[in-house]
């Protein structure tokens, strides 16, 4: 079953970004992920305001692939730097319709 990572990220400092991007790009691909969106061009159209500088959506072939990326030892220092240098929320969503 496919999964999606849906993130909102607001950097509080940008020192981590130059090292983060090349590693994240490589490791997302290594674990079978595909970036569907990485953009500051987004608009909230419903609900209480939830500001974020960036919205990111990654498609994964399976939950295990997403978790392998998150737990990759090469990613660990970059994840730590991102979470220390930003306000981030990451949701892992199964690609299914429970209401069908």
SVG drawing of the C-alpha trace seen along z (x, -y; Angstrom):
<svg xmlns="http://www.w3.org/2000/svg" viewBox="-18 -32 44 34">
<polyline fill="none" stroke="black" stroke-width="0.4" points="0.0,0.0 1.3,-3.5 1.9,-6.1 2.4,-9.9 4.5,-12.0 2.9,-15.4 5.1,-18.0 4.9,-21.6 8.3,-23.2 9.1,-26.7 12.8,-27.3 13.8,-29.2 17.3,-29.4 18.6,-28.3 22.1,-27.0 21.0,-23.4 19.4,-23.7 22.5,-23.6 23.6,-20.3 20.1,-18.9 18.8,-19.2 21.4,-17.0 21.3,-14.3 17.5,-14.3 17.1,-14.3 19.5,-11.3 17.9,-9.3 14.3,-9.9 15.2,-8.5 17.2,-5.6 14.2,-4.5 11.8,-4.7 10.2,-8.1 9.2,-10.7 8.7,-14.4 5.2,-15.5 5.5,-19.0 8.1,-21.1 6.9,-24.6 6.2,-27.9 3.3,-28.5 0.4,-27.3 -2.9,-28.7 -5.0,-27.6 -8.6,-27.6 -10.3,-26.1 -10.0,-25.9 -7.9,-27.7 -4.8,-29.3 -1.9,-27.0 1.1,-28.9 4.1,-27.2 6.9,-28.4 7.0,-25.2 4.6,-22.4 6.2,-19.1 4.5,-16.0 6.4,-12.8 4.9,-9.6 6.3,-6.3 5.7,-2.8 5.0,-1.4 5.0,-2.5 8.3,-0.5 10.0,-2.7 9.0,-5.9 10.2,-4.5 13.4,-3.2 14.1,-6.7 13.3,-8.2 15.5,-5.7 18.4,-5.7 21.6,-6.3 22.8,-8.7 19.7,-10.8 19.8,-11.0 22.1,-14.0 20.1,-15.9 16.8,-15.1 18.2,-16.3 19.4,-19.6 16.1,-20.1 14.0,-19.6 16.4,-21.8 16.4,-24.6 12.7,-24.6 9.1,-24.1 8.1,-21.0 5.2,-18.6 5.3,-15.3 2.3,-13.1 2.5,-9.7 -0.7,-9.0 -1.9,-5.7 -3.2,-6.1 -6.6,-4.6 -10.2,-5.8 -11.7,-4.7 -15.0,-6.5 -15.6,-4.8"/>
</svg>
